[in-house]
């Protein structure tokens, strides 16, 4: 199961489900912000080029999931700009405003047909090997305890915009349901980028990252601050 830690130094040990400390030290590790919005979301102001520049300059966060609201336009723009840098991984994603509550789907590049019920979104994602995450479950737009009804893959247990008590509730939900936990800054403005992130035992290959998340080979980390260059 995922672990939750505040980052205090750059060389802390990493521990994952099913791994000893020794084997984890040898494991490939990637650090990713799994919930970021560009200015293609109507409530966000981060230019795609800003995300790419900050990823390239960052010393250890080298992967990002672009999860704009109901559009892939931001992802395509970031992906195109990032192609100039070998050290950056851009994961396709979207935050879908489903009827019952918001869902993040990673690994797809096409929106499902409406109506966007949770079941319809999940079925669409499953057919395309997408990874389904419940973001900020206890926020007003979240699925909350309804999460237990649906066949989702992971819970966002650490959201950079949520207060501590809501993140704790999300963490409890993940543990009770046995679902992997992930973290995302949910950045809509530059100063919110990279405030939290997910450590994944995987290489930079996108399918490997998604597979590792599905297996719970993750740890969520809070920096409590944004790091910019």
Secondary structure, DSSP 8 states (H G I E B T S, - for coil): --EEEE--STT-----TT--HHHHHHS--EEEEEEE--TTSTT----HHHHHHHHHH-SSEEEEEE--BT-SHHHHHHHHHHTT-TT-EEEEEEEEE-SSSEEEEES--S---SS--HHHHHHHHHHTT-EEEE-STTSTTS-GGGGGGS--SEEEEEETTS-HHHHHHHHHHHHHHT-EEEEE--BSSGGGTTSEEEEESS-S-HHHHHHHHHTT-EEEEE-SS----
